[in-house]
Amino acid sequence: MDVRTAERLFLAACMLLVIGAFTFQLAGTDPSIAVNRQDASARGGSMTMQLLLAICYSGSGLLLLRSNSLGQLLRRTWPIFLLPALAFLSMAWSPDPYTTFRKAIAFLGTVVLGLAIAERLSYDGAIRLIAQVTLACVVFSVLWVFLFPHFAVHQVTDAWPYQKVHAGSWRGIFAHRTMLGYVAGLAFALIVYYGPLVAPQRLVRLVLIALSAVCLIKANSGGGMLTAVGVLGLLYFFGGISSLDRRSRVAMILLMAVFTLAVGFFADAIMGAVLELLGKQPDLTGRLPYWQNLLDILNERPFLGYGYYAGFAYEVGIRLAQTTGTNFSSTHNGYLSVIASFGYVGLAAALFMLGWLGFKSFRVITLAPQQVARFAVFPMVVVVYALGANMIEDSLSSENDMVVLLLAVVGGLVSKGIPVPRRRASPVIQVPGRGTITLAGIGRARA
């Protein structure tokens, strides 16, 4: 096995662990036993999981250190580190600095893994790895349903936060159906759009598409359905734009931005219609009244918030449970979670990071050659998806989270420059009197 293959397998294994695969088995968790919010060790996971994740974080860091341009990479991607830096700083005002420190390390480790993927792989290589890992999750989840149904399917005996109300829904190799839904939705979109890149055999692609659809349906996750439809739609939409000439690409993307702002005025009505179509509650399964109560507490400390992770776990969440009787395990909104941890200072940092990623992704789409248009659209799709997904889930500053990982990958990719067509085998030309010469390939462009 060559070094590049070993690196790729290591990154794939790390990605599986970081997004939460096999948690029950590796951590020795019984979903019928409730998690004590006050018990830091119980919420932090087992020593086995901590050791495995530590190997992933440190190994990813070592891969970055092997880069010949590490300093340049860090300078180009510094906005990605804004929220992890605030996570460490928030130890100063956290109700439990140790828990905040431990979770901040996991947050930073997830970002480092994403950057390592982007640094060690090309655009198409990173996309292939992400697609193959999510599809592996789908395949393993189907197997788990038949081999370990107690873990792979929500049970009526499930305790907080695994939620017995979802009894019968699949969660596969994850701890909750929502996680399976999002991963399956992403896998479905990527295998449909990037099919030959991910799996060259047509029959294999069809089987993977079918398994992804089955997981989506059986997980009964509205967010997963929206992920599948939304990401696939965005891939084709931006793919169509990238096939135009450069001036038309700019005009179309700007027009889309204006249209999105206009649609925002009717967001409530549109969301209500979509939820009704998906058979979901119009209040987002109790989220809307929950968010209102949450904002009342967050506005008591608006500037710096309550500290990363521990602020919600040991103060905000407990107060909400006492006031409303709703025992949520998170804010279920990425922007509110940032405010809870870092206040409006953190929200400004998060929006700056997303704006930076959006601008760099915009340049990649507008400047990339049409031959690599299908790779060039990936960063923008991830950014737009993250903006929407964080409206209903906490995926902007969570440790060991798929969206955080994808944003870090995108940050690393767009900082490397514009994807260009691969060098093809240079044809050898016989020149009388001069022997043979070869034709040069295409060089790397810079954003």
C-alpha positions as CSV (number, residue, x, y, z in Angstrom):
1,M,0.0,0.0,0.0
2,D,1.5,3.4,-1.0
3,V,1.6,6.4,1.2
4,R,-1.2,8.3,-0.6
5,T,-3.6,5.3,-0.3
6,A,-2.8,5.0,3.4
7,E,-3.4,8.7,4.0
8,R,-6.8,8.4,2.2
9,L,-7.9,5.4,4.3
10,F,-6.8,7.2,7.5
11,L,-8.8,10.3,6.5
12,A,-11.8,8.2,5.6
13,A,-11.7,6.3,9.0
14,C,-11.3,9.6,10.9
15,M,-14.3,11.1,9.0
16,L,-16.4,8.2,10.0
17,L,-15.6,8.6,13.6
18,V,-15.9,12.4,13.6
19,I,-19.4,12.4,12.1
20,G,-20.6,10.0,14.8
21,A,-20.6,6.6,13.2
22,F,-20.6,3.5,15.4
23,T,-21.0,5.6,18.6
24,F,-23.1,3.1,20.5
25,Q,-20.8,0.2,19.9
26,L,-17.5,2.0,20.4
27,A,-18.6,4.0,23.4
28,G,-20.6,1.1,25.0
29,T,-23.7,3.3,25.2
30,D,-27.1,1.8,26.0
31,P,-29.8,4.0,24.5
32,S,-32.3,2.9,27.1
33,I,-30.4,4.7,29.8
34,A,-30.9,8.4,30.0
35,V,-27.9,10.8,29.8
36,N,-27.5,12.9,32.9
37,R,-27.1,16.5,31.8
38,Q,-25.1,17.2,35.0
39,D,-22.7,14.3,34.5
40,A,-19.8,15.7,32.4
41,S,-18.2,12.2,31.9
42,A,-21.4,10.7,30.7
43,R,-22.0,13.5,28.2
44,G,-18.4,13.5,27.1
45,G,-18.4,9.9,25.9
46,S,-16.2,6.9,26.7
47,M,-12.5,6.8,27.1
48,T,-12.4,4.6,24.0
49,M,-14.1,7.2,21.9
50,Q,-11.9,10.0,23.3
51,L,-8.8,8.0,22.5
52,L,-9.9,7.2,18.9
53,L,-10.8,10.8,18.3
54,A,-7.5,12.0,19.8
55,I,-5.7,9.8,17.3
56,C,-7.8,11.3,14.5
57,Y,-7.1,14.9,15.6
58,S,-3.4,14.4,16.1
59,G,-3.0,12.3,12.9
60,S,-4.8,15.0,10.9
61,G,-2.5,17.6,12.5
62,L,0.6,15.6,11.5
63,L,-0.7,15.4,7.9
64,L,-1.0,19.2,7.9
65,L,2.5,19.5,9.3
66,R,3.8,17.5,6.3
67,S,2.6,20.2,4.0
68,N,5.4,22.3,2.4
69,S,3.2,25.4,2.6
70,L,1.6,25.1,6.1
71,G,2.2,28.7,7.0
72,Q,0.7,29.9,3.7
73,L,-2.3,27.5,4.2
74,L,-3.0,28.9,7.7
75,R,-2.8,32.5,6.5
76,R,-5.2,31.7,3.7
77,T,-7.7,30.0,5.9
78,W,-7.6,32.0,9.1
79,P,-11.4,32.8,9.1
80,I,-12.1,29.1,9.6
81,F,-10.4,29.3,13.0
82,L,-12.4,32.2,14.4
83,L,-15.1,30.1,16.1
84,P,-12.6,27.5,17.5
85,A,-10.5,30.4,18.9
86,L,-13.6,31.8,20.6
87,A,-14.4,28.4,22.0
88,F,-11.1,28.3,23.8
89,L,-11.4,32.0,24.9
90,S,-14.9,31.3,26.3
91,M,-13.3,29.2,29.1
92,A,-13.0,32.5,30.8
93,W,-16.8,32.9,31.2
94,S,-17.9,29.2,31.0
95,P,-19.7,27.6,34.0
96,D,-17.4,24.6,33.5
97,P,-14.1,25.6,31.9
98,Y,-12.9,22.0,31.8
99,T,-15.8,20.8,29.7
100,T,-15.5,23.8,27.5
101,F,-11.8,23.1,27.0
102,R,-12.4,19.5,26.1
103,K,-15.2,20.3,23.6
104,A,-13.1,23.1,22.1
105,I,-10.3,20.6,21.4
106,A,-12.9,18.4,19.6
107,F,-14.2,21.5,17.6
108,L,-10.7,22.4,16.6
109,G,-9.9,18.8,15.7
110,T,-12.9,18.6,13.4
111,V,-11.7,21.7,11.6
112,V,-8.1,20.4,11.4
113,L,-9.4,17.1,9.9
114,G,-11.3,19.1,7.2
115,L,-8.3,21.1,6.3
116,A,-6.2,18.0,6.1
117,I,-8.6,16.5,3.7
118,A,-8.5,19.6,1.5
119,E,-4.7,19.9,1.7
120,R,-3.9,16.3,0.9
121,L,-6.5,15.7,-1.8
122,S,-7.5,17.6,-4.9
123,Y,-11.0,19.0,-5.5
124,D,-12.2,15.7,-7.1
125,G,-10.4,13.6,-4.6
126,A,-12.0,15.4,-1.6
127,I,-15.5,15.1,-3.2
128,R,-14.9,11.4,-3.9
129,L,-13.8,10.8,-0.3
130,I,-16.8,12.6,1.2
131,A,-19.2,10.8,-1.1
132,Q,-17.7,7.4,-0.4
133,V,-17.7,7.9,3.4
134,T,-21.3,9.0,3.5
135,L,-22.3,6.0,1.2
136,A,-20.4,3.7,3.5
137,C,-22.5,5.0,6.4
138,V,-25.6,4.2,4.4
139,V,-24.5,0.6,3.6
140,F,-23.4,0.0,7.2
141,S,-26.7,1.4,8.5
142,V,-28.8,-1.0,6.4
143,L,-26.7,-3.9,7.7
144,W,-27.0,-2.6,11.3
145,V,-30.8,-2.6,11.0
146,F,-30.7,-6.4,10.5
147,L,-27.7,-7.3,12.6
148,F,-28.2,-4.9,15.6
149,P,-31.8,-3.6,15.5
150,H,-31.8,-2.6,19.2
151,F,-29.1,0.0,18.3
152,A,-30.0,0.7,14.6
153,V,-33.7,1.4,15.2
154,H,-35.3,3.7,17.7
155,Q,-37.0,1.8,20.4
156,V,-39.9,2.6,22.8
157,T,-37.4,2.0,25.6
158,D,-35.1,4.8,24.4
159,A,-34.3,7.4,27.0
160,W,-33.2,11.1,26.7
161,P,-31.8,12.3,24.4
162,Y,-32.4,9.4,22.0
163,Q,-36.2,10.0,22.1
164,K,-38.6,7.1,22.3
165,V,-41.2,9.1,20.3
166,H,-39.3,8.1,17.2
167,A,-39.7,4.4,17.8
168,G,-39.5,2.5,14.6
169,S,-37.5,5.0,12.7
170,W,-34.0,4.0,11.6
171,R,-30.9,5.6,13.0
172,G,-28.5,3.0,11.6
173,I,-24.9,3.4,12.8
174,F,-25.7,6.8,14.4
175,A,-27.2,7.8,17.7
176,H,-30.3,9.5,16.2
177,R,-32.4,9.3,13.1
178,T,-31.7,12.9,12.3
179,M,-28.0,12.1,11.9
180,L,-28.8,9.2,9.5
181,G,-31.2,11.4,7.6
182,Y,-28.7,14.1,6.9
183,V,-25.9,11.7,6.0
184,A,-28.2,9.7,3.8
185,G,-29.5,12.9,2.1
186,L,-26.0,14.0,1.4
187,A,-24.9,10.6,0.1
188,F,-28.0,10.5,-2.2
189,A,-27.2,13.9,-3.7
190,L,-23.5,13.2,-4.2
191,I,-24.0,9.7,-5.8
192,V,-26.6,11.0,-8.2
193,Y,-24.6,14.0,-9.3
194,Y,-21.0,12.7,-9.1
195,G,-21.9,9.1,-9.9
196,P,-19.0,8.0,-12.1
197,L,-16.5,9.8,-10.0
198,V,-17.7,7.9,-6.9
199,A,-18.5,4.5,-8.3
200,P,-17.6,3.7,-12.0
201,Q,-19.9,0.7,-12.3
202,R,-23.5,1.7,-13.2
203,L,-25.1,-1.2,-11.3
204,V,-23.2,-0.3,-8.1
205,R,-24.4,3.3,-8.4
206,L,-28.0,2.2,-8.8
207,V,-27.7,0.0,-5.7
208,L,-26.2,2.9,-3.7
209,I,-28.9,5.3,-4.8
210,A,-31.5,2.8,-3.8
211,L,-30.0,2.2,-0.3
212,S,-29.6,5.9,0.3
213,A,-33.3,6.4,-0.6
214,V,-34.3,3.6,1.7
215,C,-32.4,5.1,4.6
216,L,-33.9,8.5,3.9
217,I,-37.4,7.1,4.0
218,K,-36.9,4.9,7.0
219,A,-35.2,7.6,9.1
220,N,-38.3,9.7,8.6
221,S,-36.2,12.9,8.8
222,G,-37.6,16.0,7.2
223,G,-34.1,17.6,7.4
224,G,-32.7,14.6,5.6
225,M,-35.2,14.9,2.8
226,L,-34.6,18.6,2.5
227,T,-30.8,17.8,2.4
228,A,-31.2,15.3,-0.5
229,V,-33.5,17.6,-2.5
230,G,-31.7,20.8,-1.6
231,V,-28.1,19.7,-2.2
232,L,-29.0,17.9,-5.4
233,G,-30.9,20.9,-6.7
234,L,-28.0,23.3,-5.8
235,L,-25.5,21.0,-7.5
236,Y,-27.5,21.1,-10.8
237,F,-28.3,24.8,-10.4
238,F,-24.8,25.9,-9.9
239,G,-23.6,23.3,-12.4
240,G,-25.8,24.9,-15.0
241,I,-24.5,28.4,-14.1
242,S,-20.8,27.2,-14.4
243,S,-21.5,26.0,-17.9
244,L,-22.1,29.7,-19.0
245,D,-19.4,32.2,-19.9
246,R,-17.9,34.0,-17.0
247,R,-19.8,37.3,-17.3
248,S,-23.1,35.3,-17.4
249,R,-22.1,33.3,-14.4
250,V,-21.6,36.5,-12.3
251,A,-24.9,37.9,-13.5
252,M,-26.8,34.7,-12.7
253,I,-25.3,34.3,-9.2
254,L,-26.1,37.9,-8.3
255,L,-29.6,37.4,-9.6
256,M,-30.0,34.4,-7.5
257,A,-28.9,36.3,-4.4
258,V,-31.5,39.0,-5.1
259,F,-34.1,36.4,-5.6
260,T,-33.2,34.6,-2.4
261,L,-33.6,37.9,-0.4
262,A,-37.0,38.5,-2.0
263,V,-38.1,34.9,-1.1
264,G,-36.9,35.5,2.4
265,F,-39.9,37.8,3.0
266,F,-42.2,34.8,2.4
267,A,-40.0,32.3,4.3
268,D,-42.7,31.5,6.9
269,A,-45.3,30.7,4.4
270,I,-42.9,28.7,2.3
271,M,-41.6,26.8,5.3
272,G,-45.1,26.0,6.4
273,A,-46.0,24.6,3.0
274,V,-42.9,22.5,2.9
275,L,-43.4,21.1,6.4
276,E,-47.0,20.3,5.5
277,L,-45.8,18.4,2.4
278,L,-43.4,16.5,4.5
279,G,-46.0,15.7,7.1
280,K,-44.2,17.7,9.8
281,Q,-45.5,20.1,12.5
282,P,-45.8,23.8,11.4
283,D,-43.9,24.8,14.6
284,L,-40.9,22.7,13.5
285,T,-41.6,20.0,16.1
286,G,-41.9,22.6,18.9
287,R,-38.8,24.6,17.9
288,L,-40.5,28.0,17.3
289,P,-41.9,28.5,20.9
290,Y,-38.7,26.9,22.2
291,W,-36.5,29.4,20.4
292,Q,-38.5,32.3,21.7
293,N,-37.9,31.2,25.3
294,L,-34.3,30.6,24.4
295,L,-33.9,34.1,23.1
296,D,-35.3,35.5,26.3
297,I,-32.4,33.9,28.2
298,L,-29.7,34.7,25.7
299,N,-30.6,38.4,25.8
300,E,-29.6,38.4,29.4
301,R,-25.9,38.0,28.3
302,P,-25.9,39.2,24.7
303,F,-22.3,40.2,24.3
304,L,-20.2,37.1,25.1
305,G,-22.8,34.5,25.8
306,Y,-22.5,31.7,28.4
307,G,-19.4,29.8,27.2
308,Y,-18.9,27.1,24.6
309,Y,-21.0,23.9,25.1
310,A,-21.0,24.0,28.9
311,G,-23.0,27.3,28.9
312,F,-26.0,25.5,27.3
313,A,-25.4,22.1,28.9
314,Y,-25.1,23.4,32.5
315,E,-27.0,26.6,32.5
316,V,-29.2,27.7,29.6
317,G,-30.6,24.2,28.8
318,I,-31.4,23.5,32.4
319,R,-33.2,26.8,32.8
320,L,-35.2,26.1,29.6
321,A,-36.2,22.6,30.8
322,Q,-37.4,24.1,34.1
323,T,-39.3,26.9,32.5
324,T,-40.9,25.1,29.5
325,G,-40.7,21.4,30.4
326,T,-38.9,20.9,27.0
327,N,-35.7,18.9,27.5
328,F,-33.8,19.6,24.2
329,S,-30.2,18.5,24.0
330,S,-29.2,21.6,21.9
331,T,-30.5,24.8,20.6
332,H,-31.5,23.2,17.3
333,N,-30.4,26.3,15.5
334,G,-26.8,27.0,14.6
335,Y,-27.0,30.7,14.9
336,L,-28.7,30.6,18.3
337,S,-26.1,28.1,19.4
338,V,-23.3,30.5,18.5
339,I,-25.1,33.3,20.4
340,A,-25.5,31.0,23.4
341,S,-21.8,30.2,23.4
342,F,-20.2,33.5,22.3
343,G,-22.9,36.1,22.2
344,Y,-23.4,38.5,19.3
345,V,-19.6,38.8,19.0
346,G,-19.5,35.2,18.0
347,L,-22.5,35.6,15.7
348,A,-20.5,38.4,13.9
349,A,-17.5,36.1,13.6
350,A,-19.6,33.2,12.2
351,L,-21.3,35.4,9.6
352,F,-17.9,36.8,8.6
353,M,-16.6,33.3,8.1
354,L,-19.6,32.3,6.0
355,G,-19.3,35.5,4.0
356,W,-15.6,34.8,3.3
357,L,-16.4,31.3,2.3
358,G,-19.2,32.5,0.1
359,F,-17.0,35.1,-1.7
360,K,-14.2,32.6,-2.3
361,S,-16.6,30.0,-3.6
362,F,-18.2,32.6,-5.8
363,R,-14.8,33.3,-7.4
364,V,-14.1,29.6,-7.9
365,I,-17.4,29.2,-9.8
366,T,-16.9,32.3,-11.9
367,L,-13.2,31.6,-12.8
368,A,-13.1,27.8,-13.2
369,P,-12.8,26.3,-16.7
370,Q,-15.9,24.6,-17.9
371,Q,-14.1,21.2,-18.0
372,V,-14.1,21.1,-14.2
373,A,-17.4,22.9,-13.6
374,R,-18.8,19.9,-11.7
375,F,-16.0,20.2,-9.1
376,A,-16.0,24.0,-8.9
377,V,-19.7,24.1,-7.8
378,F,-19.1,22.0,-4.6
379,P,-17.8,24.8,-2.3
380,M,-20.7,27.1,-3.1
381,V,-23.2,24.3,-2.6
382,V,-21.8,23.5,0.8
383,V,-21.9,27.1,1.9
384,V,-25.5,27.6,0.8
385,Y,-26.5,24.3,2.4
386,A,-24.8,25.3,5.7
387,L,-26.7,28.6,5.7
388,G,-30.0,26.8,5.4
389,A,-29.3,23.7,7.6
390,N,-28.4,25.9,10.5
391,M,-31.8,27.3,10.6
392,I,-33.2,24.1,12.1
393,E,-30.1,22.3,13.4
394,D,-27.1,23.2,15.5
395,S,-24.4,22.6,12.8
396,L,-22.3,25.7,12.8
397,S,-20.2,25.4,15.9
398,S,-20.8,21.8,17.1
399,E,-17.8,19.6,17.7
400,N,-17.6,16.4,15.6
401,D,-20.3,17.6,13.1
402,M,-20.6,16.9,9.4
403,V,-21.4,20.5,8.4
404,V,-18.4,21.9,10.4
405,L,-16.2,19.3,8.7
406,L,-17.5,20.2,5.2
407,L,-17.0,23.9,5.8
408,A,-13.4,23.3,6.8
409,V,-12.9,21.2,3.7
410,V,-14.4,23.9,1.5
411,G,-12.2,26.5,3.2
412,G,-9.1,24.5,2.4
413,L,-10.2,23.9,-1.2
414,V,-11.0,27.4,-2.1
415,S,-7.8,28.7,-0.5
416,K,-5.8,26.4,-2.8
417,G,-7.1,28.1,-5.9
418,I,-9.2,27.2,-9.0
419,P,-9.6,23.6,-9.9
420,V,-8.1,23.0,-13.4
421,P,-8.3,20.1,-15.8
422,R,-5.9,17.3,-14.9
423,R,-2.7,16.9,-16.9
424,R,-3.3,14.2,-19.6
425,A,-0.6,11.9,-20.8
426,S,1.4,14.1,-23.0
427,P,1.6,12.8,-26.6
428,V,5.0,12.0,-27.8
429,I,5.9,13.6,-31.2
430,Q,8.7,12.6,-33.4
431,V,10.6,15.6,-34.8
432,P,13.1,14.9,-37.6
433,G,16.6,15.8,-36.4
434,R,15.5,16.5,-32.8
435,G,14.3,13.2,-31.4
436,T,11.1,13.3,-29.4
437,I,9.3,16.1,-27.6
438,T,6.1,16.1,-25.4
439,L,3.3,18.6,-25.2
440,A,3.0,20.5,-21.9
441,G,-0.2,20.1,-19.8
442,I,-2.3,22.7,-18.1
443,G,-1.0,24.5,-15.0
444,R,-2.7,25.4,-11.7
445,A,-4.8,28.6,-11.5
446,R,-5.1,30.8,-8.4
447,A,-8.2,32.3,-7.0
